[in-house]
Amino acid sequence: MLKGKMAEALNKQINEEFFSAYLYLSMSGYFESIGLKGFANWMMVQYKEEVDHGMKFYNYLLSQGADIKLLPIAEPPHTWDSPLNAYEETLKHEQHITKCINDIVDLAEELKDRATFNFLQWYVDEQIEEEENDREIIDKLKLVGDNKSGLFMLDKDLSARIYKPLATNEEV
Ligand code: FEO
């Protein structure tokens, strides 16, 4: 059984993950609007993964007999200055999510909540990957600079990203 403070923190994190989904869906729309379908695909996959991250918290709360208390999702921005700016904002957002996860890990330690501490390790690992992916794309965008053919090649690369539902390779 979860302590009230932990249930509140995990419910808040569902909101963070669903806001992330909203943000990346908005970015996908932005990339469509500037004709970069590969980038739009990458962001659409990211949107779906964030919904999975939120649902993993949702299912954990239920498995612990805690109440689900969904919060309002804030409006994300609708446009960015450039693909580089969008990915820099993505990295900034993921660094914020990493901090949120680390804060909940700290709370689990404080409450001696071993089950939640273990559960959160998946997210700790996932955040390393999330930030690394963003940094990689930022580096490539910086290399490409104003070179249009470089940008289209990168767009082609990003069109290959495929969504793999979390439920198929592990328990959500
Ligand atoms: Fe669910 Fe991108 O953190």
Backbone and ligand atoms as CSV (ligand in chain L), in Angstrom:
chain,resi,resn,atom,element,x,y,z
A,1,MET,N,N,0.863,-1.210,0.000
A,1,MET,CA,C,0.000,0.000,0.000
A,1,MET,C,C,0.896,1.256,0.000
A,2,LEU,N,N,0.574,2.178,-0.900
A,2,LEU,CA,C,1.386,3.390,-1.005
A,2,LEU,C,C,1.005,4.417,0.059
A,3,LYS,N,N,2.001,5.143,0.530
A,3,LYS,CA,C,1.712,6.269,1.429
A,3,LYS,C,C,1.065,7.387,0.585
A,4,GLY,N,N,0.237,8.223,1.233
A,4,GLY,CA,C,-0.483,9.288,0.524
A,4,GLY,C,C,0.431,10.199,-0.266
A,5,LYS,N,N,1.580,10.541,0.338
A,5,LYS,CA,C,2.520,11.452,-0.304
A,5,LYS,C,C,3.084,10.841,-1.601
A,6,MET,N,N,3.334,9.536,-1.563
A,6,MET,CA,C,3.871,8.860,-2.748
A,6,MET,C,C,2.794,8.756,-3.830
A,7,ALA,N,N,1.572,8.418,-3.432
A,7,ALA,CA,C,0.475,8.324,-4.419
A,7,ALA,C,C,0.290,9.678,-5.112
A,8,GLU,N,N,0.402,10.747,-4.354
A,8,GLU,CA,C,0.254,12.093,-4.918
A,8,GLU,C,C,1.385,12.381,-5.926
A,9,ALA,N,N,2.600,12.013,-5.547
A,9,ALA,CA,C,3.750,12.253,-6.433
A,9,ALA,C,C,3.617,11.448,-7.733
A,10,LEU,N,N,3.132,10.211,-7.626
A,10,LEU,CA,C,3.013,9.370,-8.829
A,10,LEU,C,C,1.863,9.856,-9.720
A,11,ASN,N,N,0.782,10.310,-9.106
A,11,ASN,CA,C,-0.309,10.892,-9.897
A,11,ASN,C,C,0.176,12.140,-10.628
A,12,LYS,N,N,0.992,12.946,-9.937
A,12,LYS,CA,C,1.542,14.158,-10.562
A,12,LYS,C,C,2.442,13.771,-11.744
A,13,GLN,N,N,3.174,12.653,-11.581
A,13,GLN,CA,C,4.078,12.219,-12.656
A,13,GLN,C,C,3.298,11.710,-13.875
A,14,ILE,N,N,2.110,11.146,-13.663
A,14,ILE,CA,C,1.264,10.769,-14.818
A,14,ILE,C,C,1.027,12.032,-15.638
A,15,ASN,N,N,0.729,13.127,-14.950
A,15,ASN,CA,C,0.473,14.397,-15.627
A,15,ASN,C,C,1.705,14.885,-16.389
A,16,GLU,N,N,2.870,14.747,-15.776
A,16,GLU,CA,C,4.125,15.162,-16.449
A,16,GLU,C,C,4.333,14.358,-17.732
A,17,GLU,N,N,4.068,13.057,-17.650
A,17,GLU,CA,C,4.277,12.190,-18.822
A,17,GLU,C,C,3.258,12.512,-19.923
A,18,PHE,N,N,2.011,12.779,-19.518
A,18,PHE,CA,C,1.001,13.116,-20.528
A,18,PHE,C,C,1.248,14.509,-21.105
A,19,PHE,N,N,1.789,15.430,-20.297
A,19,PHE,CA,C,2.172,16.725,-20.884
A,19,PHE,C,C,3.300,16.505,-21.900
A,20,SER,N,N,4.249,15.619,-21.564
A,20,SER,CA,C,5.338,15.306,-22.512
A,20,SER,C,C,4.736,14.790,-23.823
A,21,ALA,N,N,3.754,13.892,-23.713
A,21,ALA,CA,C,3.095,13.354,-24.910
A,21,ALA,C,C,2.488,14.495,-25.731
A,22,TYR,N,N,1.793,15.408,-25.069
A,22,TYR,CA,C,1.157,16.554,-25.724
A,22,TYR,C,C,2.199,17.437,-26.417
A,23,LEU,N,N,3.316,17.673,-25.709
A,23,LEU,CA,C,4.383,18.512,-26.250
A,23,LEU,C,C,4.939,17.909,-27.541
A,24,TYR,N,N,5.185,16.594,-27.525
A,24,TYR,CA,C,5.795,15.961,-28.695
A,24,TYR,C,C,4.786,15.799,-29.832
A,25,LEU,N,N,3.506,15.651,-29.480
A,25,LEU,CA,C,2.476,15.625,-30.522
A,25,LEU,C,C,2.425,16.989,-31.205
A,26,SER,N,N,2.536,18.045,-30.412
A,26,SER,CA,C,2.546,19.403,-30.954
A,26,SER,C,C,3.775,19.606,-31.850
A,27,MET,N,N,4.923,19.083,-31.409
A,27,MET,CA,C,6.140,19.195,-32.226
A,27,MET,C,C,5.992,18.401,-33.520
A,28,SER,N,N,5.312,17.252,-33.446
A,28,SER,CA,C,5.101,16.459,-34.657
A,28,SER,C,C,4.302,17.281,-35.675
A,29,GLY,N,N,3.293,17.971,-35.186
A,29,GLY,CA,C,2.497,18.839,-36.062
A,29,GLY,C,C,3.338,19.961,-36.656
A,30,TYR,N,N,4.216,20.528,-35.832
A,30,TYR,CA,C,5.111,21.600,-36.314
A,30,TYR,C,C,6.002,21.075,-37.447
A,31,PHE,N,N,6.588,19.883,-37.244
A,31,PHE,CA,C,7.483,19.343,-38.283
A,31,PHE,C,C,6.704,19.018,-39.566
A,32,GLU,N,N,5.471,18.531,-39.416
A,32,GLU,CA,C,4.633,18.307,-40.624
A,32,GLU,C,C,4.460,19.623,-41.366
A,33,SER,N,N,4.205,20.689,-40.592
A,33,SER,CA,C,3.895,21.988,-41.215
A,33,SER,C,C,5.088,22.583,-41.963
A,34,ILE,N,N,6.307,22.142,-41.639
A,34,ILE,CA,C,7.474,22.667,-42.378
A,34,ILE,C,C,8.045,21.609,-43.344
A,35,GLY,N,N,7.256,20.559,-43.574
A,35,GLY,CA,C,7.610,19.573,-44.613
A,35,GLY,C,C,8.668,18.566,-44.214
A,36,LEU,N,N,8.924,18.406,-42.888
A,36,LEU,CA,C,9.933,17.429,-42.447
A,36,LEU,C,C,9.218,16.216,-41.837
A,37,LYS,N,N,8.801,15.313,-42.722
A,37,LYS,CA,C,7.969,14.188,-42.297
A,37,LYS,C,C,8.722,13.169,-41.442
A,38,GLY,N,N,10.036,13.055,-41.656
A,38,GLY,CA,C,10.832,12.134,-40.842
A,38,GLY,C,C,10.919,12.619,-39.396
A,39,PHE,N,N,11.151,13.906,-39.222
A,39,PHE,CA,C,11.167,14.494,-37.868
A,39,PHE,C,C,9.783,14.353,-37.232
A,40,ALA,N,N,8.745,14.565,-38.055
A,40,ALA,CA,C,7.364,14.447,-37.552
A,40,ALA,C,C,7.121,13.016,-37.073
A,41,ASN,N,N,7.639,12.036,-37.831
A,41,ASN,CA,C,7.489,10.635,-37.424
A,41,ASN,C,C,8.193,10.377,-36.101
A,42,TRP,N,N,9.409,10.896,-35.962
A,42,TRP,CA,C,10.200,10.681,-34.736
A,42,TRP,C,C,9.415,11.215,-33.529
A,43,MET,N,N,8.847,12.404,-33.686
A,43,MET,CA,C,8.082,13.013,-32.592
A,43,MET,C,C,6.777,12.254,-32.324
A,44,MET,N,N,6.167,11.704,-33.371
A,44,MET,CA,C,4.927,10.932,-33.175
A,44,MET,C,C,5.224,9.661,-32.384
A,45,VAL,N,N,6.370,9.025,-32.673
A,45,VAL,CA,C,6.773,7.840,-31.901
A,45,VAL,C,C,7.021,8.248,-30.444
A,46,GLN,N,N,7.670,9.402,-30.274
A,46,GLN,CA,C,7.963,9.888,-28.922
A,46,GLN,C,C,6.668,10.141,-28.145
A,47,TYR,N,N,5.693,10.727,-28.828
A,47,TYR,CA,C,4.368,10.981,-28.227
A,47,TYR,C,C,3.779,9.660,-27.687
A,48,LYS,N,N,3.828,8.617,-28.515
A,48,LYS,CA,C,3.245,7.322,-28.102
A,48,LYS,C,C,4.008,6.723,-26.925
A,49,GLU,N,N,5.328,6.879,-26.950
A,49,GLU,CA,C,6.129,6.348,-25.833
A,49,GLU,C,C,5.780,7.063,-24.535
A,50,GLU,N,N,5.525,8.369,-24.618
A,50,GLU,CA,C,5.188,9.121,-23.396
A,50,GLU,C,C,3.842,8.674,-22.820
A,51,VAL,N,N,2.899,8.345,-23.708
A,51,VAL,CA,C,1.612,7.826,-23.224
A,51,VAL,C,C,1.878,6.508,-22.470
A,52,ASP,N,N,2.755,5.675,-23.023
A,52,ASP,CA,C,3.124,4.422,-22.338
A,52,ASP,C,C,3.756,4.700,-20.967
A,53,HIS,N,N,4.620,5.720,-20.910
A,53,HIS,CA,C,5.268,6.051,-19.624
A,53,HIS,C,C,4.208,6.451,-18.592
A,54,GLY,N,N,3.234,7.253,-19.043
A,54,GLY,CA,C,2.157,7.670,-18.141
A,54,GLY,C,C,1.329,6.472,-17.686
A,55,MET,N,N,1.032,5.573,-18.634
A,55,MET,CA,C,0.206,4.405,-18.314
A,55,MET,C,C,0.920,3.427,-17.386
A,56,LYS,N,N,2.243,3.407,-17.486
A,56,LYS,CA,C,3.014,2.529,-16.583
A,56,LYS,C,C,2.826,3.018,-15.132
A,57,PHE,N,N,2.844,4.334,-14.918
A,57,PHE,CA,C,2.563,4.874,-13.576
A,57,PHE,C,C,1.120,4.584,-13.161
A,58,TYR,N,N,0.206,4.769,-14.107
A,58,TYR,CA,C,-1.235,4.541,-13.854
A,58,TYR,C,C,-1.454,3.100,-13.364
A,59,ASN,N,N,-0.882,2.151,-14.107
A,59,ASN,CA,C,-1.063,0.733,-13.745
A,59,ASN,C,C,-0.382,0.395,-12.422
A,60,TYR,N,N,0.739,1.041,-12.166
A,60,TYR,CA,C,1.433,0.794,-10.884
A,60,TYR,C,C,0.578,1.289,-9.717
A,61,LEU,N,N,0.006,2.490,-9.868
A,61,LEU,CA,C,-0.856,3.032,-8.806
A,61,LEU,C,C,-2.005,2.066,-8.527
A,62,LEU,N,N,-2.635,1.571,-9.593
A,62,LEU,CA,C,-3.753,0.632,-9.408
A,62,LEU,C,C,-3.281,-0.651,-8.732
A,63,SER,N,N,-2.116,-1.142,-9.140
A,63,SER,CA,C,-1.604,-2.395,-8.565
A,63,SER,C,C,-1.311,-2.252,-7.071
A,64,GLN,N,N,-1.094,-0.994,-6.628
A,64,GLN,CA,C,-0.800,-0.734,-5.212
A,64,GLN,C,C,-2.060,-0.316,-4.448
A,65,GLY,N,N,-3.199,-0.390,-5.109
A,65,GLY,CA,C,-4.468,-0.046,-4.456
A,65,GLY,C,C,-4.648,1.442,-4.218
A,66,ALA,N,N,-3.918,2.271,-4.967
A,66,ALA,CA,C,-4.024,3.727,-4.783
A,66,ALA,C,C,-5.055,4.321,-5.744
A,67,ASP,N,N,-5.578,5.497,-5.394
A,67,ASP,CA,C,-6.556,6.174,-6.256
A,67,ASP,C,C,-5.866,6.869,-7.414
A,68,ILE,N,N,-6.528,6.883,-8.566
A,68,ILE,CA,C,-6.050,7.637,-9.727
A,68,ILE,C,C,-6.677,9.027,-9.649
A,69,LYS,N,N,-5.817,10.056,-9.662
A,69,LYS,CA,C,-6.337,11.435,-9.635
A,69,LYS,C,C,-5.692,12.213,-10.772
A,70,LEU,N,N,-6.384,12.236,-11.905
A,70,LEU,CA,C,-5.816,12.894,-13.087
A,70,LEU,C,C,-5.938,14.411,-12.983
A,71,LEU,N,N,-4.872,15.078,-13.393
A,71,LEU,CA,C,-4.806,16.548,-13.299
A,71,LEU,C,C,-4.943,17.154,-14.697
A,72,PRO,N,N,-5.277,18.452,-14.788
A,72,PRO,CA,C,-5.384,19.084,-16.120
A,72,PRO,C,C,-4.030,19.102,-16.836
A,73,ILE,N,N,-4.067,18.902,-18.140
A,73,ILE,CA,C,-2.830,18.936,-18.938
A,73,ILE,C,C,-2.678,20.334,-19.528
A,74,ALA,N,N,-1.507,20.943,-19.302
A,74,ALA,CA,C,-1.266,22.315,-19.776
A,74,ALA,C,C,-1.151,22.359,-21.303
A,75,GLU,N,N,-1.398,23.538,-21.853
A,75,GLU,CA,C,-1.272,23.733,-23.307
A,75,GLU,C,C,0.203,23.818,-23.679
A,76,PRO,N,N,0.653,22.991,-24.634
A,76,PRO,CA,C,2.070,23.082,-25.035
A,76,PRO,C,C,2.260,24.214,-26.051
A,77,PRO,N,N,3.513,24.641,-26.297
A,77,PRO,CA,C,3.740,25.594,-27.397
A,77,PRO,C,C,3.329,24.947,-28.722
A,78,HIS,N,N,3.109,25.781,-29.749
A,78,HIS,CA,C,2.645,25.253,-31.039
A,78,HIS,C,C,3.681,25.399,-32.141
A,79,THR,N,N,4.689,26.234,-31.890
A,79,THR,CA,C,5.678,26.456,-32.943
A,79,THR,C,C,7.062,26.696,-32.330
A,80,TRP,N,N,8.090,26.461,-33.135
A,80,TRP,CA,C,9.472,26.650,-32.679
A,80,TRP,C,C,10.238,27.392,-33.772
A,81,ASP,N,N,11.386,27.979,-33.408
A,81,ASP,CA,C,12.137,28.795,-34.370
A,81,ASP,C,C,12.772,27.960,-35.480
A,82,SER,N,N,13.142,26.716,-35.150
A,82,SER,CA,C,13.862,25.870,-36.113
A,82,SER,C,C,13.849,24.443,-35.571
A,83,PRO,N,N,14.204,23.441,-36.390
A,83,PRO,CA,C,14.317,22.070,-35.872
A,83,PRO,C,C,15.304,22.014,-34.689
A,84,LEU,N,N,16.410,22.743,-34.795
A,84,LEU,CA,C,17.395,22.735,-33.699
A,84,LEU,C,C,16.757,23.275,-32.418
A,85,ASN,N,N,16.027,24.368,-32.531
A,85,ASN,CA,C,15.363,24.949,-31.364
A,85,ASN,C,C,14.375,23.940,-30.750
A,86,ALA,N,N,13.626,23.221,-31.593
A,86,ALA,CA,C,12.658,22.235,-31.080
A,86,ALA,C,C,13.383,21.135,-30.298
A,87,TYR,N,N,14.522,20.662,-30.821
A,87,TYR,CA,C,15.250,19.589,-30.108
A,87,TYR,C,C,15.967,20.105,-28.863
A,88,GLU,N,N,16.390,21.365,-28.901
A,88,GLU,CA,C,16.989,21.926,-27.674
A,88,GLU,C,C,15.928,22.024,-26.578
A,89,GLU,N,N,14.717,22.402,-26.981
A,89,GLU,CA,C,13.612,22.467,-26.004
A,89,GLU,C,C,13.239,21.063,-25.519
A,90,THR,N,N,13.332,20.086,-26.414
A,90,THR,CA,C,13.045,18.695,-26.047
A,90,THR,C,C,14.033,18.219,-24.980
A,91,LEU,N,N,15.327,18.500,-25.213
A,91,LEU,CA,C,16.343,18.090,-24.233
A,91,LEU,C,C,16.103,18.780,-22.886
A,92,LYS,N,N,15.790,20.077,-22.937
A,92,LYS,CA,C,15.518,20.826,-21.704
A,92,LYS,C,C,14.346,20.179,-20.956
A,93,HIS,N,N,13.316,19.816,-21.715
A,93,HIS,CA,C,12.134,19.203,-21.090
A,93,HIS,C,C,12.497,17.848,-20.473
A,94,GLU,N,N,13.289,17.060,-21.193
A,94,GLU,CA,C,13.670,15.742,-20.655
A,94,GLU,C,C,14.542,15.887,-19.401
A,95,GLN,N,N,15.361,16.932,-19.360
A,95,GLN,CA,C,16.169,17.163,-18.146
A,95,GLN,C,C,15.245,17.488,-16.966
A,96,HIS,N,N,14.161,18.198,-17.263
A,96,HIS,CA,C,13.157,18.469,-16.221
A,96,HIS,C,C,12.507,17.150,-15.754
A,97,ILE,N,N,12.176,16.282,-16.718
A,97,ILE,CA,C,11.551,14.985,-16.356
A,97,ILE,C,C,12.526,14.140,-15.527
A,98,THR,N,N,13.802,14.161,-15.899
A,98,THR,CA,C,14.807,13.418,-15.132
A,98,THR,C,C,14.811,13.905,-13.681
A,99,LYS,N,N,14.713,15.219,-13.506
A,99,LYS,CA,C,14.697,15.773,-12.148
A,99,LYS,C,C,13.442,15.304,-11.404
A,100,CYS,N,N,12.302,15.306,-12.096
A,100,CYS,CA,C,11.044,14.833,-11.467
A,100,CYS,C,C,11.205,13.390,-10.993
A,101,ILE,N,N,11.768,12.535,-11.859
A,101,ILE,CA,C,11.944,11.113,-11.503
A,101,ILE,C,C,12.906,11.001,-10.312
A,102,ASN,N,N,14.007,11.737,-10.378
A,102,ASN,CA,C,14.975,11.673,-9.268
A,102,ASN,C,C,14.346,12.130,-7.953
A,103,ASP,N,N,13.486,13.149,-8.026
A,103,ASP,CA,C,12.810,13.619,-6.804
A,103,ASP,C,C,11.908,12.514,-6.222
A,104,ILE,N,N,11.252,11.762,-7.106
A,104,ILE,CA,C,10.378,10.680,-6.591
A,104,ILE,C,C,11.237,9.541,-6.020
A,105,VAL,N,N,12.391,9.293,-6.645
A,105,VAL,CA,C,13.317,8.289,-6.096
A,105,VAL,C,C,13.748,8.723,-4.675
A,106,ASP,N,N,14.059,10.002,-4.525
A,106,ASP,CA,C,14.436,10.526,-3.199
A,106,ASP,C,C,13.305,10.322,-2.194
A,107,LEU,N,N,12.075,10.583,-2.652
A,107,LEU,CA,C,10.916,10.418,-1.765
A,107,LEU,C,C,10.759,8.944,-1.364
A,108,ALA,N,N,10.962,8.038,-2.330
A,108,ALA,CA,C,10.860,6.597,-2.036
A,108,ALA,C,C,11.891,6.203,-0.971
A,109,GLU,N,N,13.081,6.785,-1.070
A,109,GLU,CA,C,14.123,6.493,-0.065
A,109,GLU,C,C,13.706,7.028,1.304
A,110,GLU,N,N,13.207,8.261,1.272
A,110,GLU,CA,C,12.783,8.909,2.519
A,110,GLU,C,C,11.672,8.104,3.207
A,111,LEU,N,N,10.736,7.574,2.384
A,111,LEU,CA,C,9.596,6.834,2.954
A,111,LEU,C,C,9.907,5.346,3.164
A,112,LYS,N,N,11.131,4.944,2.807
A,112,LYS,CA,C,11.533,3.531,2.825
A,112,LYS,C,C,10.542,2.665,2.025
A,113,ASP,N,N,10.137,3.195,0.887
A,113,ASP,CA,C,9.180,2.512,0.005
A,113,ASP,C,C,9.990,1.724,-1.031
A,114,ARG,N,N,10.353,0.495,-0.644
A,114,ARG,CA,C,11.235,-0.326,-1.502
A,114,ARG,C,C,10.592,-0.666,-2.842
A,115,ALA,N,N,9.291,-0.987,-2.826
A,115,ALA,CA,C,8.609,-1.400,-4.069
A,115,ALA,C,C,8.656,-0.272,-5.094
A,116,THR,N,N,8.337,0.939,-4.664
A,116,THR,CA,C,8.332,2.063,-5.608
A,116,THR,C,C,9.760,2.411,-6.025
A,117,PHE,N,N,10.686,2.289,-5.088
A,117,PHE,CA,C,12.091,2.537,-5.419
A,117,PHE,C,C,12.511,1.613,-6.575
A,118,ASN,N,N,12.188,0.328,-6.458
A,118,ASN,CA,C,12.530,-0.632,-7.521
A,118,ASN,C,C,11.809,-0.306,-8.816
A,119,PHE,N,N,10.521,-0.011,-8.705
A,119,PHE,CA,C,9.710,0.317,-9.883
A,119,PHE,C,C,10.317,1.496,-10.657
A,120,LEU,N,N,10.826,2.480,-9.926
A,120,LEU,CA,C,11.342,3.705,-10.554
A,120,LEU,C,C,12.653,3.503,-11.313
A,121,GLN,N,N,13.345,2.399,-11.040
A,121,GLN,CA,C,14.641,2.209,-11.706
A,121,GLN,C,C,14.496,2.135,-13.224
A,122,TRP,N,N,13.363,1.600,-13.698
A,122,TRP,CA,C,13.115,1.558,-15.150
A,122,TRP,C,C,13.144,2.978,-15.719
A,123,TYR,N,N,12.529,3.916,-15.007
A,123,TYR,CA,C,12.479,5.313,-15.465
A,123,TYR,C,C,13.850,5.987,-15.386
A,124,VAL,N,N,14.619,5.637,-14.361
A,124,VAL,CA,C,15.972,6.209,-14.236
A,124,VAL,C,C,16.781,5.833,-15.485
A,125,ASP,N,N,16.714,4.556,-15.879
A,125,ASP,CA,C,17.431,4.086,-17.072
A,125,ASP,C,C,16.873,4.737,-18.337
A,126,GLU,N,N,15.561,4.785,-18.416
A,126,GLU,CA,C,14.900,5.351,-19.600
A,126,GLU,C,C,15.325,6.808,-19.820
A,127,GLN,N,N,15.459,7.558,-18.739
A,127,GLN,CA,C,15.827,8.979,-18.873
A,127,GLN,C,C,17.234,9.158,-19.432
A,128,ILE,N,N,18.130,8.223,-19.117
A,128,ILE,CA,C,19.483,8.303,-19.691
A,128,ILE,C,C,19.376,8.211,-21.214
A,129,GLU,N,N,18.561,7.248,-21.673
A,129,GLU,CA,C,18.379,7.036,-23.104
A,129,GLU,C,C,17.691,8.238,-23.764
A,130,GLU,N,N,16.679,8.769,-23.099
A,130,GLU,CA,C,15.926,9.901,-23.651
A,130,GLU,C,C,16.859,11.102,-23.893
A,131,GLU,N,N,17.645,11.431,-22.890
A,131,GLU,CA,C,18.541,12.596,-23.022
A,131,GLU,C,C,19.621,12.331,-24.076
A,132,GLU,N,N,20.119,11.103,-24.099
A,132,GLU,CA,C,21.168,10.739,-25.062
A,132,GLU,C,C,20.648,10.868,-26.501
A,133,ASN,N,N,19.435,10.379,-26.748
A,133,ASN,CA,C,18.844,10.477,-28.094
A,133,ASN,C,C,18.721,11.935,-28.535
A,134,ASP,N,N,18.271,12.782,-27.613
A,134,ASP,CA,C,18.094,14.200,-27.962
A,134,ASP,C,C,19.444,14.851,-28.264
A,135,ARG,N,N,20.442,14.545,-27.447
A,135,ARG,CA,C,21.781,15.137,-27.657
A,135,ARG,C,C,22.344,14.740,-29.016
A,136,GLU,N,N,22.108,13.471,-29.381
A,136,GLU,CA,C,22.612,12.960,-30.662
A,136,GLU,C,C,22.001,13.748,-31.822
A,137,ILE,N,N,20.707,13.979,-31.758
A,137,ILE,CA,C,20.033,14.703,-32.853
A,137,ILE,C,C,20.458,16.179,-32.852
A,138,ILE,N,N,20.620,16.749,-31.674
A,138,ILE,CA,C,21.097,18.152,-31.592
A,138,ILE,C,C,22.480,18.273,-32.244
A,139,ASP,N,N,23.367,17.331,-31.937
A,139,ASP,CA,C,24.714,17.359,-32.534
A,139,ASP,C,C,24.637,17.276,-34.052
A,140,LYS,N,N,23.780,16.393,-34.551
A,140,LYS,CA,C,23.652,16.247,-36.009
A,140,LYS,C,C,23.086,17.518,-36.622
A,141,LEU,N,N,22.089,18.108,-35.980
A,141,LEU,CA,C,21.495,19.345,-36.511
A,141,LEU,C,C,22.519,20.473,-36.542
A,142,LYS,N,N,23.400,20.497,-35.551
A,142,LYS,CA,C,24.445,21.536,-35.526
A,142,LYS,C,C,25.438,21.311,-36.665
A,143,LEU,N,N,25.771,20.038,-36.922
A,143,LEU,CA,C,26.690,19.723,-38.026
A,143,LEU,C,C,26.085,20.114,-39.366
A,144,VAL,N,N,24.790,19.830,-39.521
A,144,VAL,CA,C,24.089,20.102,-40.772
A,144,VAL,C,C,23.989,21.608,-41.020
A,145,GLY,N,N,23.765,22.377,-39.963
A,145,GLY,CA,C,23.657,23.838,-40.086
A,145,GLY,C,C,22.624,24.251,-41.108
A,146,ASP,N,N,23.024,25.087,-42.072
A,146,ASP,CA,C,22.082,25.586,-43.091
A,146,ASP,C,C,22.049,24.707,-44.346
A,147,ASN,N,N,22.709,23.567,-44.289
A,147,ASN,CA,C,22.779,22.707,-45.465
A,147,ASN,C,C,21.469,21.921,-45.654
A,148,LYS,N,N,20.701,22.316,-46.676
A,148,LYS,CA,C,19.368,21.722,-46.895
A,148,LYS,C,C,19.440,20.217,-47.208
A,149,SER,N,N,20.431,19.810,-48.011
A,149,SER,CA,C,20.462,18.380,-48.354
A,149,SER,C,C,20.832,17.552,-47.119
A,150,GLY,N,N,21.675,18.118,-46.236
A,150,GLY,CA,C,21.993,17.436,-44.977
A,150,GLY,C,C,20.741,17.272,-44.116
A,151,LEU,N,N,19.930,18.321,-44.097
A,151,LEU,CA,C,18.697,18.289,-43.301
A,151,LEU,C,C,17.741,17.219,-43.845
A,152,PHE,N,N,17.638,17.125,-45.176
A,152,PHE,CA,C,16.746,16.126,-45.757
A,152,PHE,C,C,17.261,14.703,-45.530
A,153,MET,N,N,18.592,14.552,-45.498
A,153,MET,CA,C,19.147,13.217,-45.199
A,153,MET,C,C,18.824,12.813,-43.762
A,154,LEU,N,N,18.957,13.772,-42.854
A,154,LEU,CA,C,18.626,13.511,-41.444
A,154,LEU,C,C,17.130,13.205,-41.304
A,155,ASP,N,N,16.334,13.933,-42.069
A,155,ASP,CA,C,14.881,13.692,-42.059
A,155,ASP,C,C,14.581,12.257,-42.494
A,156,LYS,N,N,15.310,11.789,-43.494
A,156,LYS,CA,C,15.114,10.420,-43.988
A,156,LYS,C,C,15.484,9.412,-42.887
A,157,ASP,N,N,16.600,9.669,-42.196
A,157,ASP,CA,C,17.032,8.788,-41.094
A,157,ASP,C,C,15.941,8.684,-40.023
A,158,LEU,N,N,15.379,9.832,-39.659
A,158,LEU,CA,C,14.407,9.859,-38.558
A,158,LEU,C,C,13.067,9.226,-38.952
A,159,SER,N,N,12.844,9.112,-40.274
A,159,SER,CA,C,11.591,8.488,-40.731
A,159,SER,C,C,11.600,6.985,-40.441
A,160,ALA,N,N,12.794,6.429,-40.113
A,160,ALA,CA,C,12.901,4.981,-39.874
A,160,ALA,C,C,12.510,4.581,-38.450
A,161,ARG,N,N,12.331,5.562,-37.572
A,161,ARG,CA,C,12.010,5.210,-36.179
A,161,ARG,C,C,10.632,4.544,-36.103
A,162,ILE,N,N,10.580,3.429,-35.390
A,162,ILE,CA,C,9.327,2.664,-35.277
A,162,ILE,C,C,8.885,2.607,-33.818
A,163,TYR,N,N,7.594,2.765,-33.603
A,163,TYR,CA,C,7.039,2.679,-32.247
A,163,TYR,C,C,6.933,1.211,-31.813
A,164,LYS,N,N,7.506,0.935,-30.633
A,164,LYS,CA,C,7.356,-0.425,-30.084
A,164,LYS,C,C,6.595,-0.290,-28.773
A,165,PRO,N,N,5.361,-0.791,-28.734
A,165,PRO,CA,C,4.582,-0.646,-27.492
A,165,PRO,C,C,5.311,-1.304,-26.329
A,166,LEU,N,N,5.284,-0.635,-25.199
A,166,LEU,CA,C,5.960,-1.128,-24.001
A,166,LEU,C,C,5.414,-2.491,-23.565
A,167,ALA,N,N,4.107,-2.677,-23.746
A,167,ALA,CA,C,3.442,-3.894,-23.254
A,167,ALA,C,C,3.948,-5.155,-23.947
A,168,THR,N,N,4.526,-5.039,-25.152
A,168,THR,CA,C,4.946,-6.239,-25.874
A,168,THR,C,C,6.295,-6.762,-25.387
A,169,ASN,N,N,7.129,-5.871,-24.834
A,169,ASN,CA,C,8.442,-6.375,-24.417
A,169,ASN,C,C,8.623,-6.425,-22.903
A,170,GLU,N,N,7.690,-5.878,-22.159
A,170,GLU,CA,C,7.761,-5.977,-20.720
A,170,GLU,C,C,6.417,-5.581,-20.126
A,171,GLU,N,N,6.257,-5.826,-18.859
A,171,GLU,CA,C,5.006,-5.458,-18.203
A,171,GLU,C,C,4.910,-3.951,-18.076
A,172,VAL,N,N,3.772,-3.374,-18.443
A,172,VAL,CA,C,3.579,-1.927,-18.286
A,172,VAL,C,C,3.164,-1.649,-16.848
L,1,FEO,FE1,FE,8.660,9.923,-20.236
L,1,FEO,FE2,FE,10.454,11.420,-22.134
L,1,FEO,O1,O,10.089,10.964,-20.398
